[in-house]
Amino acid sequence: MNILKKLTTNIPPITKSFSVSSAHNTNYSCKLLVIGGGSGGCAIAAKFARRLKKDEVYILEPNEEHYFQPLWTLVGAGVKTVPQTRRRMKSVLPSNAKWLKDAAVSIKPKSNSVMTKEGHEIQYEYLVVCAGLQNDYAKVPGMLEALKHPASGVSTIYSAEYCGKTWADLRSFKGGEAVFTYPDTPIKCPGAPQKIAYLTDSYLRMSHVRSKSNITYNTCLPVIFGVKKYADALMKVVERKNIKVNYKTVLKEVRSDKKEAVFYTDDKTKEITLPYDMLHVTPPMKTPEFLARGDPSLVDGGGFLAVDKYTLRHARYPNVYGLGDCINTPNSKTVAAVAKQLKVVEMNLSRAMSNDEPNKKYDGYGACPLLTEYGKCILAEFVYDGVPHETMPFNQARESTIAYYMKKDLFPLLYWTLMVRGYYNGPEIVRNIINPLGN
Ligand SMILES: Cc1cc2nc3c(=O)[nH]c(=O)nc-3n(C[C@H](O)[C@H](O)[C@H](O)COP(=O)(O)OP(=O)(O)OC[C@H]3O[C@@H](n4cnc5c(N)ncnc54)[C@H](O)[C@@H]3O)c2cc1C
């Protein structure tokens, strides 16, 4: 009995010690825990690492590398390389915060704690979840096998591993059927599946094989783009480029042995088989397991963190906030949206830390630089309900060279120098100066 008492009294209380390589299970505790060190996680951690004391912010992130994913479209088109999209995670996370190189496996919101893959438990006072979206290859039989095979002609810009393969496939394409897909789940950057189709058209024209090829874009959606102003402009691009669009059509299976892509119509009444020489897939996507299969009180029916669409505070747990692709707000899932959400979470969470109610509102801002050819881009910017909200003092539905170079050079620069350090909250300030009335 005495021994037992001695043993239990010797168990340390929740400790603030930190070791990446610890073999033993540890209890950590922190003021603010950020799950995910991607676009949202890095930036929100940087903001609070400045506001709070050293090591009061913890970041839970398993990956050694951080990517600026929007450039993967340009990797697929041969304009950028994968290393240009990548930085060491350590170099982008704030030095004033503690990085736990581990992954969340469950959140216990009632006891304010998170369990990790390595078996540790982290107690938090406040939590920001920004764990992004993952490709759900298993949902389409044959997709992953085809992606892995170097000579399959199947690629995707939605992965650091396979976006270089898109460029290789483009260069080796000598004419035939080029097929593109858009899945029936929410995805990040909903414009990217068509951007790569447009760039493919441009490349095939430059390499004189366009006249020997057909391009088919298959989308689960009933329209080319969700905002009418830009959809109208994009339909002209589609017609000019002679791209065939199949609406309400979802990829069901990839038969790489026969080079066939099998689709069904969204009501599942009809099956269509398209032969391909080059197939660009946009995989279905899902939130990470700890959300998708986690505590149901945290998520909506689709496995997305259930937050108030304006305050970004969790619908049930007031000390929990969300950012970026893994939350259930009805905006376009983009870095541009994350930038705008950052300020909202920063202000509302700071107020929560002073026992005040959140009062800053997210307006649903998102942006999508729709590359229509090498050197041209339609820069879509909009808020909730598809209302355009443009920054530049010209009609952004027109294809523009300026917008192309903003996408290719300016946005990556802003991202690496300001955003990951928590200093960029979207183009609001610039818009108020150069386009105060909006258009
Ligand atoms: C091909 C492509 C083109 C795009 N084009 C554009 C564009 O033109 N403009 C634009 O604004 N946006 C674009 N985007 C979208 C943009 O990249 C995302 O919306 C943005 O990165 C979302 O940020 P996030 O922090 O929510 O997620 P991410 O940046 O994906 O970060 C999520 C982080 O969570 C981590 N994580 C996952 N699971 C766990 C776990 N269990 N525990 C701990 N950590 C975990 C991951 O390792 C990752 O680091 C594009 C994306 C792609 C793929």
The ligand as an SDF file (V2000), in Angstrom:
LIG
                    3D

 53 58  0  0  0  0  0  0  0  0999 V2000
   -3.0990   21.9890  -56.8530 C   0  0  0  0  0  0  0  0  0  0  0  0
   -3.5360   23.0520  -55.8990 C   0  0  0  0  0  0  0  0  0  0  0  0
   -3.7330   24.3350  -56.3490 C   0  0  0  0  0  0  0  0  0  0  0  0
   -4.1360   25.3260  -55.4700 C   0  0  0  0  0  0  0  0  0  0  0  0
   -4.2660   26.6040  -55.9620 N   0  0  0  0  0  0  0  0  0  0  0  0
   -4.5990   27.5990  -55.1200 C   0  0  0  0  0  0  0  0  0  0  0  0
   -4.6390   28.9540  -55.5870 C   0  0  0  0  0  0  0  0  0  0  0  0
   -4.3890   29.2460  -56.7580 O   0  0  0  0  0  0  0  0  0  0  0  0
   -4.9600   29.9260  -54.7110 N   0  0  0  0  0  0  0  0  0  0  0  0
   -5.2470   29.6440  -53.3990 C   0  0  0  0  0  0  0  0  0  0  0  0
   -5.5090   30.5820  -52.6380 O   0  0  0  0  0  0  0  0  0  0  0  0
   -5.2300   28.3680  -52.9190 N   0  0  0  0  0  0  0  0  0  0  0  0
   -4.9010   27.3410  -53.7450 C   0  0  0  0  0  0  0  0  0  0  0  0
   -4.8330   26.0390  -53.2640 N   0  0  0  0  0  0  0  0  0  0  0  0
   -5.4220   25.6930  -51.9460 C   0  0  0  0  0  0  0  0  0  0  0  0
   -4.5270   25.9070  -50.7470 C   0  0  0  0  0  0  0  0  0  0  0  0
   -3.2810   25.3110  -50.9270 O   0  0  0  0  0  0  0  0  0  0  0  0
   -5.2120   25.3790  -49.4940 C   0  0  0  0  0  0  0  0  0  0  0  0
   -6.5200   25.8910  -49.4330 O   0  0  0  0  0  0  0  0  0  0  0  0
   -4.4590   25.7890  -48.2390 C   0  0  0  0  0  0  0  0  0  0  0  0
   -3.1630   25.2420  -48.2440 O   0  0  0  0  0  0  0  0  0  0  0  0
   -5.2220   25.3540  -46.9870 C   0  0  0  0  0  0  0  0  0  0  0  0
   -4.4830   25.5920  -45.8250 O   0  0  0  0  0  0  0  0  0  0  0  0
   -4.7230   24.6640  -44.5330 P   0  0  0  0  0  0  0  0  0  0  0  0
   -3.8450   25.1890  -43.4780 O   0  0  0  0  0  0  0  0  0  0  0  0
   -6.1790   24.5440  -44.2790 O   0  0  0  0  0  0  0  0  0  0  0  0
   -4.2690   23.2220  -45.0030 O   0  0  0  0  0  0  0  0  0  0  0  0
   -2.8030   22.7390  -45.4150 P   0  0  0  0  0  0  0  0  0  0  0  0
   -1.9750   23.8730  -45.8940 O   0  0  0  0  0  0  0  0  0  0  0  0
   -3.0210   21.5910  -46.3390 O   0  0  0  0  0  0  0  0  0  0  0  0
   -2.1630   22.2390  -44.0490 O   0  0  0  0  0  0  0  0  0  0  0  0
   -2.7120   21.2020  -43.2850 C   0  0  0  0  0  0  0  0  0  0  0  0
   -1.6240   20.6980  -42.3500 C   0  0  0  0  0  0  0  0  0  0  0  0
   -2.2010   19.8310  -41.3950 O   0  0  0  0  0  0  0  0  0  0  0  0
   -1.3230   18.7620  -41.1800 C   0  0  0  0  0  0  0  0  0  0  0  0
   -2.0710   17.6180  -40.6450 N   0  0  0  0  0  0  0  0  0  0  0  0
   -2.8620   16.7570  -41.3120 C   0  0  0  0  0  0  0  0  0  0  0  0
   -3.3250   15.8230  -40.4770 N   0  0  0  0  0  0  0  0  0  0  0  0
   -2.8110   16.1030  -39.2560 C   0  0  0  0  0  0  0  0  0  0  0  0
   -2.9230   15.4810  -37.9880 C   0  0  0  0  0  0  0  0  0  0  0  0
   -3.6320   14.3690  -37.7990 N   0  0  0  0  0  0  0  0  0  0  0  0
   -2.2660   16.0360  -36.9390 N   0  0  0  0  0  0  0  0  0  0  0  0
   -1.5290   17.1600  -37.0980 C   0  0  0  0  0  0  0  0  0  0  0  0
   -1.3690   17.7800  -38.2860 N   0  0  0  0  0  0  0  0  0  0  0  0
   -2.0170   17.2570  -39.3520 C   0  0  0  0  0  0  0  0  0  0  0  0
   -0.7390   18.4850  -42.5570 C   0  0  0  0  0  0  0  0  0  0  0  0
    0.4870   17.7740  -42.4630 O   0  0  0  0  0  0  0  0  0  0  0  0
   -0.5590   19.8910  -43.1010 C   0  0  0  0  0  0  0  0  0  0  0  0
    0.7210   20.4060  -42.8370 O   0  0  0  0  0  0  0  0  0  0  0  0
   -4.3820   25.0300  -54.1130 C   0  0  0  0  0  0  0  0  0  0  0  0
   -4.1670   23.7310  -53.6420 C   0  0  0  0  0  0  0  0  0  0  0  0
   -3.7250   22.7510  -54.5180 C   0  0  0  0  0  0  0  0  0  0  0  0
   -3.4800   21.3590  -54.0000 C   0  0  0  0  0  0  0  0  0  0  0  0
  1  2  1  0
  2  3  1  0
  2 52  2  0
  3  4  2  0
  4  5  1  0
  4 50  1  0
  5  6  2  0
  6  7  1  0
  6 13  1  0
  7  8  2  0
  7  9  1  0
  9 10  1  0
 10 11  2  0
 10 12  1  0
 12 13  2  0
 13 14  1  0
 14 15  1  0
 14 50  1  0
 15 16  1  0
 16 17  1  0
 16 18  1  0
 18 19  1  0
 18 20  1  0
 20 21  1  0
 20 22  1  0
 22 23  1  0
 23 24  1  0
 24 25  2  0
 24 26  1  0
 24 27  1  0
 27 28  1  0
 28 29  2  0
 28 30  1  0
 28 31  1  0
 31 32  1  0
 32 33  1  0
 33 34  1  0
 33 48  1  0
 34 35  1  0
 35 36  1  0
 35 46  1  0
 36 37  1  0
 36 45  1  0
 37 38  2  0
 38 39  1  0
 39 40  1  0
 39 45  2  0
 40 41  1  0
 40 42  2  0
 42 43  1  0
 43 44  2  0
 44 45  1  0
 46 47  1  0
 46 48  1  0
 48 49  1  0
 50 51  2  0
 51 52  1  0
 52 53  1  0
M  END
$$$$
